[in-house]
């Protein structure tokens, strides 16, 4: 159920499996058909097809969507799964993936810049490798790629700083509703050096350009770009201590749940649309009090689909067991 909704909303599987891995073992294709209804009663019909021989195809309201990125944000969606704990305690790439996904659903320009940045970064790295093999430590072509990359890097980081500033307000409000007397904080760690939430886009461009020029020889030797949004990180703090180093498993899980609930509020305020919540096994390792707090918040979040090994009694919740679904299917 969660995989199906996620595919139709965000064009890919719920737990980041490849399309091929989402096929039933005995099947050569899958077909998903869905219908979503927005806050303004706007109907969106999405069909996703995939076969082993052909590429994935997405059709929205009878029109094929290409590239798939054009569909991102049309059906806002947030997720929670135990596998996503790596956002809190894993490598920086997981936190970059979190912030990129969050901003991309609310800011089309950011997604375009991000995709362009990845293309330019790939080209620049290829040129760095070529210069290294030629034992050449400067190139006018490299300067052009560097300037382009610096502009995109400045735009991306500026959007990330703006997001973190606005998002933190929602995050702190959500945390205060979880019966926890702890102070959460999110900081942005830039690979180019110290910056603040008020750093302008022009200042960021000048900073990246200077850093790229400063490290040009080193990057040619390493054959890769060492500075940029692809190297930045988010720092999560709880009571002024870095959470991945000092927090318990329960605190990390609560922090991640708070991030997701705050993401829902941010989407709603930005888009005017309540995103669908897809929550897998959200209540394990949480006590009864914290579970009740989360359910109370979810009551205001619109449509929410939750999987759980334990039945939860709460108003506005409809419970379906696997056995009841089997009976419906047999009928």
Phi and psi in degrees as GROMACS dihedral restraints (atoms count N, CA, C in turn):
[ dihedral_restraints ]
;  ai    aj    ak    al  type     phi  dphi    fc
    3     4     5     6     1   -64.3    20    10
    4     5     6     7     1   -42.2    20    10
    6     7     8     9     1   -58.8    20    10
    7     8     9    10     1   -44.3    20    10
    9    10    11    12     1   -63.8    20    10
   10    11    12    13     1   -48.0    20    10
   12    13    14    15     1   -62.8    20    10
   13    14    15    16     1   -42.3    20    10
   15    16    17    18     1   -63.9    20    10
   16    17    18    19     1   -42.1    20    10
   18    19    20    21     1   -58.2    20    10
   19    20    21    22     1   -45.2    20    10
   21    22    23    24     1   -72.4    20    10
   22    23    24    25     1   -28.1    20    10
   24    25    26    27     1   -86.8    20    10
   25    26    27    28     1   -40.5    20    10
   27    28    29    30     1  -125.3    20    10
   28    29    30    31     1    11.3    20    10
   30    31    32    33     1    70.1    20    10
   31    32    33    34     1     7.9    20    10
   33    34    35    36     1  -149.0    20    10
   34    35    36    37     1   169.8    20    10
   36    37    38    39     1   -69.0    20    10
   37    38    39    40     1   160.8    20    10
   39    40    41    42     1   -65.2    20    10
   40    41    42    43     1   -39.8    20    10
   42    43    44    45     1  -108.6    20    10
   43    44    45    46     1    26.9    20    10
   45    46    47    48     1    64.1    20    10
   46    47    48    49     1    24.2    20    10
   48    49    50    51     1   -72.3    20    10
   49    50    51    52     1   156.2    20    10
   51    52    53    54     1   -69.8    20    10
   52    53    54    55     1   159.0    20    10
   54    55    56    57     1   -57.4    20    10
   55    56    57    58     1   -41.1    20    10
   57    58    59    60     1   -62.0    20    10
   58    59    60    61     1   -35.8    20    10
   60    61    62    63     1   -72.5    20    10
   61    62    63    64     1   -14.5    20    10
   63    64    65    66     1   -87.4    20    10
   64    65    66    67     1    -5.7    20    10
   66    67    68    69     1   -73.2    20    10
   67    68    69    70     1   144.9    20    10
   69    70    71    72     1   -61.6    20    10
   70    71    72    73     1   149.0    20    10
   72    73    74    75     1   -58.2    20    10
   73    74    75    76     1   -32.3    20    10
   75    76    77    78     1   -98.2    20    10
   76    77    78    79     1     7.7    20    10
   78    79    80    81     1  -107.4    20    10
   79    80    81    82     1   153.2    20    10
   81    82    83    84     1  -103.5    20    10
   82    83    84    85     1    -9.4    20    10
   84    85    86    87     1  -155.3    20    10
   85    86    87    88     1   164.5    20    10
   87    88    89    90     1  -134.8    20    10
   88    89    90    91     1   152.8    20    10
   90    91    92    93     1  -134.4    20    10
   91    92    93    94     1   126.4    20    10
   93    94    95    96     1  -121.1    20    10
   94    95    96    97     1   130.3    20    10
   96    97    98    99     1  -125.7    20    10
   97    98    99   100     1   132.4    20    10
   99   100   101   102     1  -143.6    20    10
  100   101   102   103     1   160.1    20    10
  102   103   104   105     1  -137.4    20    10
  103   104   105   106     1   125.7    20    10
  105   106   107   108     1  -115.4    20    10
  106   107   108   109     1   146.2    20    10
  108   109   110   111     1  -122.8    20    10
  109   110   111   112     1   120.7    20    10
  111   112   113   114     1   -82.3    20    10
  112   113   114   115     1   178.1    20    10
  114   115   116   117     1   -60.9    20    10
  115   116   117   118     1   -30.8    20    10
  117   118   119   120     1   -97.8    20    10
  118   119   120   121     1    22.5    20    10
  120   121   122   123     1    63.1    20    10
  121   122   123   124     1    24.0    20    10
  123   124   125   126     1   -78.3    20    10
  124   125   126   127     1   126.9    20    10
  126   127   128   129     1   -93.6    20    10
  127   128   129   130     1   132.9    20    10
  129   130   131   132     1  -126.0    20    10
  130   131   132   133     1   120.2    20    10
  132   133   134   135     1  -106.8    20    10
  133   134   135   136     1   126.8    20    10
  135   136   137   138     1  -124.3    20    10
  136   137   138   139     1   131.7    20    10
  138   139   140   141     1  -125.1    20    10
  139   140   141   142     1   129.3    20    10
  141   142   143   144     1  -120.6    20    10
  142   143   144   145     1   126.1    20    10
  144   145   146   147     1  -125.5    20    10
  145   146   147   148     1   146.4    20    10
  147   148   149   150     1  -149.2    20    10
  148   149   150   151     1   134.1    20    10
  150   151   152   153     1  -129.3    20    10
  151   152   153   154     1   162.5    20    10
  153   154   155   156     1   -68.1    20    10
  154   155   156   157     1   -28.9    20    10
  156   157   158   159     1   -85.7    20    10
  157   158   159   160     1   -30.4    20    10
  159   160   161   162     1  -117.2    20    10
  160   161   162   163     1   160.7    20    10
  162   163   164   165     1   -73.5    20    10
  163   164   165   166     1   163.0    20    10
  165   166   167   168     1   -62.7    20    10
  166   167   168   169     1   145.0    20    10
  168   169   170   171     1  -129.4    20    10
  169   170   171   172     1   132.3    20    10
  171   172   173   174     1  -123.4    20    10
  172   173   174   175     1   125.4    20    10
  174   175   176   177     1  -119.5    20    10
  175   176   177   178     1   124.3    20    10
  177   178   179   180     1  -118.4    20    10
  178   179   180   181     1   121.7    20    10
  180   181   182   183     1    49.2    20    10
  181   182   183   184     1    46.7    20    10
  183   184   185   186     1    71.3    20    10
  184   185   186   187     1     9.9    20    10
  186   187   188   189     1  -120.9    20    10
  187   188   189   190     1   129.3    20    10
  189   190   191   192     1   -69.4    20    10
  190   191   192   193     1   139.9    20    10
  192   193   194   195     1  -104.7    20    10
  193   194   195   196     1   122.1    20    10
  195   196   197   198     1  -146.1    20    10
  196   197   198   199     1   133.0    20    10
  198   199   200   201     1   -70.0    20    10
  199   200   201   202     1   167.8    20    10
  201   202   203   204     1   -62.6    20    10
  202   203   204   205     1   -25.7    20    10
  204   205   206   207     1   -59.7    20    10
  205   206   207   208     1   -22.3    20    10
  207   208   209   210     1   -68.4    20    10
  208   209   210   211     1   -17.2    20    10
  210   211   212   213     1   -89.2    20    10
  211   212   213   214     1   -19.5    20    10
  213   214   215   216     1   -63.7    20    10
  214   215   216   217     1   128.1    20    10
  216   217   218   219     1    98.1    20    10
  217   218   219   220     1   -16.0    20    10
  219   220   221   222     1   -70.3    20    10
  220   221   222   223     1   -37.4    20    10
  222   223   224   225     1  -121.9    20    10
  223   224   225   226     1    87.3    20    10
  225   226   227   228     1   -60.5    20    10
  226   227   228   229     1   143.1    20    10
  228   229   230   231     1  -153.7    20    10
  229   230   231   232     1   138.4    20    10
  231   232   233   234     1  -123.6    20    10
  232   233   234   235     1   154.6    20    10
  234   235   236   237     1  -131.5    20    10
  235   236   237   238     1   159.1    20    10
  237   238   239   240     1  -143.6    20    10
  238   239   240   241     1   133.4    20    10
  240   241   242   243     1  -150.8    20    10
  241   242   243   244     1   153.6    20    10
  243   244   245   246     1   -55.4    20    10
  244   245   246   247     1   -31.5    20    10
  246   247   248   249     1   -63.6    20    10
  247   248   249   250     1   -22.4    20    10
  249   250   251   252     1   -81.2    20    10
  250   251   252   253     1     2.2    20    10
  252   253   254   255     1   -58.0    20    10
  253   254   255   256     1   -22.1    20    10
  255   256   257   258     1   -64.2    20    10
  256   257   258   259     1   -18.6    20    10
  258   259   260   261     1   -60.4    20    10
  259   260   261   262     1   -38.4    20    10
  261   262   263   264     1   -86.5    20    10
  262   263   264   265     1   -44.9    20    10
  264   265   266   267     1  -113.5    20    10
  265   266   267   268     1     6.0    20    10
  267   268   269   270     1   -97.0    20    10
  268   269   270   271     1  -159.4    20    10
  270   271   272   273     1   -77.4    20    10
  271   272   273   274     1   162.0    20    10
  273   274   275   276     1   -55.8    20    10
  274   275   276   277     1   -31.3    20    10
  276   277   278   279     1   -58.2    20    10
  277   278   279   280     1   -33.2    20    10
  279   280   281   282     1   -69.2    20    10
  280   281   282   283     1   -36.9    20    10
  282   283   284   285     1   -74.0    20    10
  283   284   285   286     1   -34.7    20    10
  285   286   287   288     1   -65.3    20    10
  286   287   288   289     1   -38.1    20    10
  288   289   290   291     1   -63.4    20    10
  289   290   291   292     1   -38.8    20    10
  291   292   293   294     1   -63.1    20    10
  292   293   294   295     1   -50.0    20    10
  294   295   296   297     1   -70.1    20    10
  295   296   297   298     1   -35.7    20    10
  297   298   299   300     1   -65.4    20    10
  298   299   300   301     1   -42.9    20    10
  300   301   302   303     1   -65.6    20    10
  301   302   303   304     1   -39.0    20    10
  303   304   305   306     1   -65.6    20    10
  304   305   306   307     1   -45.5    20    10
  306   307   308   309     1   -73.5    20    10
  307   308   309   310     1   -36.4    20    10
  309   310   311   312     1   -62.1    20    10
  310   311   312   313     1   -30.4    20    10
  312   313   314   315     1   -76.6    20    10
  313   314   315   316     1   -13.3    20    10
  315   316   317   318     1  -118.7    20    10
  316   317   318   319     1    -7.0    20    10
  318   319   320   321     1  -142.4    20    10
  319   320   321   322     1    99.3    20    10
  321   322   323   324     1   -62.5    20    10
  322   323   324   325     1   -39.6    20    10
  324   325   326   327     1   -61.9    20    10
  325   326   327   328     1   -38.3    20    10
  327   328   329   330     1   -61.9    20    10
  328   329   330   331     1   -45.5    20    10
  330   331   332   333     1   -61.6    20    10
  331   332   333   334     1   -41.8    20    10
  333   334   335   336     1   -61.9    20    10
  334   335   336   337     1   -44.3    20    10
  336   337   338   339     1   -63.1    20    10
  337   338   339   340     1   -39.6    20    10
  339   340   341   342     1   -65.2    20    10
  340   341   342   343     1   -44.3    20    10
  342   343   344   345     1   -66.2    20    10
  343   344   345   346     1   -39.9    20    10
  345   346   347   348     1   -65.4    20    10
  346   347   348   349     1   -41.0    20    10
  348   349   350   351     1   -59.8    20    10
  349   350   351   352     1   -42.7    20    10
  351   352   353   354     1   -64.2    20    10
  352   353   354   355     1   -37.8    20    10
  354   355   356   357     1   -67.1    20    10
  355   356   357   358     1   -45.5    20    10
  357   358   359   360     1   -66.5    20    10
  358   359   360   361     1   -39.7    20    10
  360   361   362   363     1   -60.5    20    10
  361   362   363   364     1   -43.0    20    10
  363   364   365   366     1   -61.5    20    10
  364   365   366   367     1   -44.6    20    10
  366   367   368   369     1   -65.3    20    10
  367   368   369   370     1   -41.7    20    10
  369   370   371   372     1   -65.8    20    10
  370   371   372   373     1   -41.9    20    10
  372   373   374   375     1   -63.8    20    10
  373   374   375   376     1   -38.2    20    10
  375   376   377   378     1   -63.0    20    10
  376   377   378   379     1   -40.0    20    10
  378   379   380   381     1   -68.4    20    10
  379   380   381   382     1   -38.5    20    10
  381   382   383   384     1   -59.3    20    10
  382   383   384   385     1   -41.8    20    10
  384   385   386   387     1   -65.5    20    10
  385   386   387   388     1   -39.8    20    10
  387   388   389   390     1   -65.1    20    10
  388   389   390   391     1   -43.5    20    10
  390   391   392   393     1   -64.1    20    10
  391   392   393   394     1   -37.2    20    10
  393   394   395   396     1   -64.8    20    10
  394   395   396   397     1   -43.2    20    10
  396   397   398   399     1   -66.2    20    10
  397   398   399   400     1   -26.6    20    10
  399   400   401   402     1   -91.9    20    10
  400   401   402   403     1     0.3    20    10
  402   403   404   405     1    55.8    20    10
  403   404   405   406     1    40.4    20    10
  405   406   407   408     1  -115.0    20    10
  406   407   408   409     1   132.7    20    10
  408   409   410   411     1  -115.1    20    10
  409   410   411   412     1    17.2    20    10
  411   412   413   414     1  -159.9    20    10
  412   413   414   415     1   150.7    20    10
  414   415   416   417     1  -160.9    20    10
  415   416   417   418     1   135.3    20    10
  417   418   419   420     1   -64.7    20    10
  418   419   420   421     1   -33.3    20    10
  420   421   422   423     1   -64.2    20    10
  421   422   423   424     1   -40.3    20    10
  423   424   425   426     1   -62.6    20    10
  424   425   426   427     1   -38.0    20    10
  426   427   428   429     1   -61.5    20    10
  427   428   429   430     1   -38.4    20    10
  429   430   431   432     1   -66.3    20    10
  430   431   432   433     1   -44.9    20    10
  432   433   434   435     1   -64.4    20    10
  433   434   435   436     1   -37.1    20    10
  435   436   437   438     1   -65.1    20    10
  436   437   438   439     1   -43.1    20    10
  438   439   440   441     1   -62.6    20    10
  439   440   441   442     1   -43.2    20    10
  441   442   443   444     1   -63.1    20    10
  442   443   444   445     1   -43.9    20    10
  444   445   446   447     1   -64.9    20    10
  445   446   447   448     1   -39.8    20    10
  447   448   449   450     1   -63.1    20    10
  448   449   450   451     1   -39.2    20    10
  450   451   452   453     1   -63.9    20    10
  451   452   453   454     1   -45.9    20    10
  453   454   455   456     1   -66.7    20    10
  454   455   456   457     1   -40.1    20    10
  456   457   458   459     1   -60.9    20    10
  457   458   459   460     1   -43.0    20    10
  459   460   461   462     1   -63.0    20    10
  460   461   462   463     1   -43.2    20    10
  462   463   464   465     1   -64.4    20    10
  463   464   465   466     1   -42.2    20    10
  465   466   467   468     1   -66.9    20    10
  466   467   468   469     1   -48.6    20    10
  468   469   470   471     1   -65.8    20    10
  469   470   471   472     1   -38.1    20    10
  471   472   473   474     1   -61.2    20    10
  472   473   474   475     1   -42.5    20    10
  474   475   476   477     1   -66.5    20    10
  475   476   477   478     1   -37.6    20    10
  477   478   479   480     1   -65.3    20    10
  478   479   480   481     1   -41.9    20    10
  480   481   482   483     1   -62.0    20    10
  481   482   483   484     1   -43.5    20    10
  483   484   485   486     1   -61.6    20    10
  484   485   486   487     1   -43.3    20    10
  486   487   488   489     1   -62.5    20    10
  487   488   489   490     1   -48.0    20    10
  489   490   491   492     1   -59.5    20    10
  490   491   492   493     1   -42.5    20    10
  492   493   494   495     1   -61.0    20    10
  493   494   495   496     1   -48.1    20    10
  495   496   497   498     1   -71.9    20    10
  496   497   498   499     1   -38.8    20    10
  498   499   500   501     1   -67.0    20    10
  499   500   501   502     1   -37.0    20    10
  501   502   503   504     1   -59.6    20    10
  502   503   504   505     1   -35.1    20    10
  504   505   506   507     1   -63.1    20    10
  505   506   507   508     1   -43.8    20    10
  507   508   509   510     1   -66.1    20    10
  508   509   510   511     1   -40.3    20    10
  510   511   512   513     1   -63.1    20    10
  511   512   513   514     1   -44.1    20    10
  513   514   515   516     1   -64.4    20    10
  514   515   516   517     1   -38.4    20    10
  516   517   518   519     1   -64.2    20    10
  517   518   519   520     1   -44.7    20    10
  519   520   521   522     1   -62.3    20    10
  520   521   522   523     1   -43.7    20    10
  522   523   524   525     1   -62.7    20    10
  523   524   525   526     1   -34.6    20    10
  525   526   527   528     1   -69.0    20    10
  526   527   528   529     1   -17.5    20    10
  528   529   530   531     1   -91.5    20    10
  529   530   531   532     1     0.3    20    10
  531   532   533   534     1  -100.9    20    10
  532   533   534   535     1    19.6    20    10
  534   535   536   537     1    54.6    20    10
  535   536   537   538     1    38.5    20    10
  537   538   539   540     1  -122.7    20    10
  538   539   540   541     1   126.8    20    10
  540   541   542   543     1   -96.9    20    10
  541   542   543   544     1    64.9    20    10
  543   544   545   546     1  -135.2    20    10
  544   545   546   547     1   148.4    20    10
  546   547   548   549     1  -106.4    20    10
  547   548   549   550     1   107.9    20    10
  549   550   551   552     1   -84.6    20    10
  550   551   552   553     1   156.0    20    10
  552   553   554   555     1  -154.4    20    10
  553   554   555   556     1   147.0    20    10
  555   556   557   558     1  -126.4    20    10
  556   557   558   559     1   127.8    20    10
  558   559   560   561     1  -118.4    20    10
  559   560   561   562     1   151.1    20    10
  561   562   563   564     1  -104.2    20    10
  562   563   564   565     1   124.1    20    10
  564   565   566   567     1  -105.9    20    10
  565   566   567   568     1   111.7    20    10
  567   568   569   570     1   -95.1    20    10
  568   569   570   571     1   132.5    20    10
  570   571   572   573     1   -70.2    20    10
  571   572   573   574     1   -17.0    20    10
  573   574   575   576     1   -84.1    20    10
  574   575   576   577     1   -13.5    20    10
  576   577   578   579     1   135.7    20    10
  577   578   579   580     1  -173.0    20    10
  579   580   581   582     1   -73.0    20    10
  580   581   582   583     1   128.8    20    10
  582   583   584   585     1  -137.5    20    10
  583   584   585   586     1   169.0    20    10
  585   586   587   588     1  -126.9    20    10
  586   587   588   589     1   171.8    20    10
  588   589   590   591     1   -64.4    20    10
  589   590   591   592     1   -18.3    20    10
  591   592   593   594     1   -97.0    20    10
  592   593   594   595     1     2.4    20    10
  594   595   596   597     1   -64.2    20    10
  595   596   597   598     1   127.6    20    10
  597   598   599   600     1   -76.4    20    10
  598   599   600   601     1   164.5    20    10
  600   601   602   603     1   -65.3    20    10
  601   602   603   604     1   -38.5    20    10
  603   604   605   606     1   -64.3    20    10
  604   605   606   607     1   -40.0    20    10
  606   607   608   609     1   -66.1    20    10
  607   608   609   610     1   -38.0    20    10
  609   610   611   612     1   -65.7    20    10
  610   611   612   613     1   -40.3    20    10
  612   613   614   615     1   -61.5    20    10
  613   614   615   616     1   -46.2    20    10
  615   616   617   618     1   -62.9    20    10
  616   617   618   619     1   -38.6    20    10
  618   619   620   621     1   -64.8    20    10
  619   620   621   622     1   -48.6    20    10
  621   622   623   624     1   -64.4    20    10
  622   623   624   625     1   -41.4    20    10
  624   625   626   627     1   -61.4    20    10
  625   626   627   628     1   -43.8    20    10
  627   628   629   630     1   -64.9    20    10
  628   629   630   631     1   -41.1    20    10
  630   631   632   633     1   -68.1    20    10
  631   632   633   634     1   -38.7    20    10
  633   634   635   636     1   -65.2    20    10
  634   635   636   637     1   -41.2    20    10
  636   637   638   639     1   -65.1    20    10
  637   638   639   640     1   -37.7    20    10
  639   640   641   642     1   -67.3    20    10
  640   641   642   643     1   -34.6    20    10
  642   643   644   645     1  -105.0    20    10
  643   644   645   646     1    11.9    20    10
  645   646   647   648     1   -56.1    20    10
  646   647   648   649     1   -50.6    20    10
  648   649   650   651     1   -62.7    20    10
  649   650   651   652     1   -41.5    20    10
  651   652   653   654     1   -63.7    20    10
  652   653   654   655     1   -39.6    20    10
  654   655   656   657     1   -68.7    20    10
  655   656   657   658     1   -35.0    20    10
  657   658   659   660     1   -64.5    20    10
  658   659   660   661     1   -41.6    20    10
  660   661   662   663     1   -63.6    20    10
  661   662   663   664     1   -38.1    20    10
  663   664   665   666     1   -85.1    20    10
  664   665   666   667     1   -15.5    20    10
  666   667   668   669     1    61.1    20    10
  667   668   669   670     1    34.0    20    10
  669   670   671   672     1  -160.3    20    10
  670   671   672   673     1   154.4    20    10
  672   673   674   675     1   -79.9    20    10
  673   674   675   676     1   120.9    20    10
  675   676   677   678     1   -93.7    20    10
  676   677   678   679     1   -11.6    20    10
  678   679   680   681     1  -130.2    20    10
  679   680   681   682     1   142.3    20    10
  681   682   683   684     1   146.2    20    10
  682   683   684   685     1   177.1    20    10
  684   685   686   687     1   -56.7    20    10
  685   686   687   688     1   -26.3    20    10
  687   688   689   690     1   -73.6    20    10
  688   689   690   691     1    -5.1    20    10
  690   691   692   693     1  -116.4    20    10
  691   692   693   694     1    -1.3    20    10
  693   694   695   696     1   -80.2    20    10
  694   695   696   697     1   173.5    20    10
  696   697   698   699     1  -151.3    20    10
  697   698   699   700     1   157.7    20    10
  699   700   701   702     1  -102.3    20    10
  700   701   702   703     1   138.3    20    10
  702   703   704   705     1  -109.9    20    10
  703   704   705   706     1   119.8    20    10
  705   706   707   708     1   -98.5    20    10
  706   707   708   709     1   125.3    20    10
  708   709   710   711     1  -119.5    20    10
  709   710   711   712     1   147.2    20    10
  711   712   713   714     1  -133.3    20    10
  712   713   714   715     1   116.8    20    10
  714   715   716   717     1    54.1    20    10
  715   716   717   718     1    43.7    20    10
  717   718   719   720     1    68.1    20    10
  718   719   720   721     1    10.7    20    10
  720   721   722   723     1  -115.7    20    10
  721   722   723   724     1   139.2    20    10
  723   724   725   726     1   -64.6    20    10
  724   725   726   727     1   124.0    20    10
  726   727   728   729     1   -66.6    20    10
  727   728   729   730     1   -36.3    20    10
  729   730   731   732     1   -70.0    20    10
  730   731   732   733     1   -16.0    20    10
  732   733   734   735     1   -98.1    20    10
  733   734   735   736     1   -31.8    20    10
  735   736   737   738     1  -122.9    20    10
  736   737   738   739     1   -14.1    20    10
  738   739   740   741     1   -83.8    20    10
  739   740   741   742     1   155.3    20    10
  741   742   743   744     1   -79.3    20    10
  742   743   744   745     1   170.4    20    10
  744   745   746   747     1   -61.7    20    10
  745   746   747   748     1   -40.2    20    10
  747   748   749   750     1   -63.9    20    10
  748   749   750   751     1   -40.2    20    10
  750   751   752   753     1   -66.5    20    10
  751   752   753   754     1   -40.2    20    10
  753   754   755   756     1   -64.1    20    10
  754   755   756   757     1   -42.3    20    10
  756   757   758   759     1   -64.8    20    10
  757   758   759   760     1   -43.5    20    10
  759   760   761   762     1   -63.5    20    10
  760   761   762   763     1   -39.2    20    10
  762   763   764   765     1   -60.9    20    10
  763   764   765   766     1   -44.7    20    10
  765   766   767   768     1   -65.2    20    10
  766   767   768   769     1   -41.7    20    10
  768   769   770   771     1   -61.4    20    10
  769   770   771   772     1   -41.9    20    10
  771   772   773   774     1   -60.5    20    10
  772   773   774   775     1   -40.3    20    10
  774   775   776   777     1   -59.9    20    10
  775   776   777   778     1   -44.2    20    10
  777   778   779   780     1   -69.1    20    10
  778   779   780   781     1   -42.6    20    10
  780   781   782   783     1   -66.1    20    10
  781   782   783   784     1   -37.8    20    10
  783   784   785   786     1   -66.9    20    10
  784   785   786   787     1   -34.9    20    10
  786   787   788   789     1   -62.3    20    10
  787   788   789   790     1   -38.5    20    10
  789   790   791   792     1   -61.0    20    10
  790   791   792   793     1   -47.4    20    10
  792   793   794   795     1   -62.8    20    10
  793   794   795   796     1   -39.7    20    10
  795   796   797   798     1   -63.9    20    10
  796   797   798   799     1   -45.2    20    10
  798   799   800   801     1   -59.5    20    10
  799   800   801   802     1   -46.2    20    10
  801   802   803   804     1   -62.4    20    10
  802   803   804   805     1   -43.4    20    10
  804   805   806   807     1   -69.3    20    10
  805   806   807   808     1   -32.4    20    10
  807   808   809   810     1   -81.8    20    10
  808   809   810   811     1   -41.9    20    10
  810   811   812   813     1  -100.3    20    10
  811   812   813   814     1   -18.5    20    10
  813   814   815   816     1    71.6    20    10
  814   815   816   817     1    18.7    20    10
  816   817   818   819     1  -133.6    20    10
  817   818   819   820     1   129.4    20    10
  819   820   821   822     1   -79.3    20    10
  820   821   822   823     1   119.3    20    10
  822   823   824   825     1   -69.4    20    10
  823   824   825   826     1   156.0    20    10
  825   826   827   828     1   -73.3    20    10
  826   827   828   829     1   136.8    20    10
  828   829   830   831     1  -102.2    20    10
  829   830   831   832     1   124.2    20    10
  831   832   833   834     1  -115.4    20    10
  832   833   834   835     1   104.9    20    10
  834   835   836   837     1  -120.2    20    10
  835   836   837   838     1   115.8    20    10
  837   838   839   840     1  -105.8    20    10
  838   839   840   841     1   117.9    20    10
  840   841   842   843     1    54.0    20    10
  841   842   843   844     1    47.4    20    10
  843   844   845   846     1   -76.2    20    10
  844   845   846   847     1   -22.2    20    10
  846   847   848   849     1   -94.6    20    10
  847   848   849   850     1    -9.9    20    10
  849   850   851   852     1   -64.9    20    10
  850   851   852   853     1   144.3    20    10
  852   853   854   855     1    70.5    20    10
  853   854   855   856     1    10.6    20    10
  855   856   857   858     1  -112.1    20    10
  856   857   858   859     1   142.1    20    10
  858   859   860   861     1   -77.1    20    10
  859   860   861   862     1   171.2    20    10
  861   862   863   864     1   -61.4    20    10
  862   863   864   865     1   -38.5    20    10
  864   865   866   867     1   -64.7    20    10
  865   866   867   868     1   -45.4    20    10
  867   868   869   870     1   -69.5    20    10
  868   869   870   871     1   -35.6    20    10
  870   871   872   873     1   -61.2    20    10
  871   872   873   874     1   -43.8    20    10
  873   874   875   876     1   -62.8    20    10
  874   875   876   877     1   -41.9    20    10
  876   877   878   879     1   -58.9    20    10
  877   878   879   880     1   -44.1    20    10
  879   880   881   882     1   -65.7    20    10
  880   881   882   883     1   -43.0    20    10
  882   883   884   885     1   -63.2    20    10
  883   884   885   886     1   -37.5    20    10
  885   886   887   888     1   -63.0    20    10
  886   887   888   889     1   -39.7    20    10
  888   889   890   891     1   -68.1    20    10
  889   890   891   892     1   -41.4    20    10
  891   892   893   894     1   -64.5    20    10
  892   893   894   895     1   -25.1    20    10
  894   895   896   897     1   -61.1    20    10
  895   896   897   898     1   -22.3    20    10
  897   898   899   900     1   -98.5    20    10
  898   899   900   901     1     3.5    20    10
  900   901   902   903     1   -98.8    20    10
  901   902   903   904     1     9.3    20    10
  903   904   905   906     1    78.4    20    10
  904   905   906   907     1  -150.2    20    10
  906   907   908   909     1   -72.7    20    10
  907   908   909   910     1   127.7    20    10
  909   910   911   912     1  -133.6    20    10
  910   911   912   913     1   131.0    20    10
  912   913   914   915     1  -113.6    20    10
  913   914   915   916     1   120.2    20    10
  915   916   917   918     1  -121.4    20    10
  916   917   918   919     1   133.1    20    10
  918   919   920   921     1  -104.0    20    10
  919   920   921   922     1   139.5    20    10
  921   922   923   924     1  -155.0    20    10
  922   923   924   925     1   144.9    20    10
  924   925   926   927     1   -79.4    20    10
  925   926   927   928     1   -14.0    20    10
  927   928   929   930     1  -120.9    20    10
  928   929   930   931     1   141.5    20    10
  930   931   932   933     1   -74.7    20    10
  931   932   933   934     1   133.6    20    10
  933   934   935   936     1  -113.8    20    10
  934   935   936   937     1   129.2    20    10
  936   937   938   939     1   -96.2    20    10
  937   938   939   940     1   118.8    20    10
  939   940   941   942     1  -161.9    20    10
  940   941   942   943     1   145.7    20    10
  942   943   944   945     1   -63.2    20    10
  943   944   945   946     1   153.4    20    10
  945   946   947   948     1    65.7    20    10
  946   947   948   949     1    18.2    20    10
  948   949   950   951     1  -117.3    20    10
  949   950   951   952     1   127.6    20    10
  951   952   953   954     1  -104.8    20    10
  952   953   954   955     1   124.4    20    10
  954   955   956   957     1  -102.4    20    10
  955   956   957   958     1   130.6    20    10
  957   958   959   960     1  -122.7    20    10
  958   959   960   961     1   123.8    20    10
  960   961   962   963     1   -91.0    20    10
  961   962   963   964     1   162.9    20    10
  963   964   965   966     1   -60.3    20    10
  964   965   966   967     1   -37.9    20    10
  966   967   968   969     1   -63.1    20    10
  967   968   969   970     1   -41.8    20    10
  969   970   971   972     1   -67.2    20    10
  970   971   972   973     1   -35.2    20    10
  972   973   974   975     1   -68.1    20    10
  973   974   975   976     1   -36.1    20    10
  975   976   977   978     1   -62.3    20    10
  976   977   978   979     1   -41.9    20    10
  978   979   980   981     1   -64.0    20    10
  979   980   981   982     1   -40.7    20    10
  981   982   983   984     1   -62.7    20    10
  982   983   984   985     1   -42.8    20    10
  984   985   986   987     1   -64.5    20    10
  985   986   987   988     1   -39.0    20    10
  987   988   989   990     1   -66.2    20    10
  988   989   990   991     1   -35.0    20    10
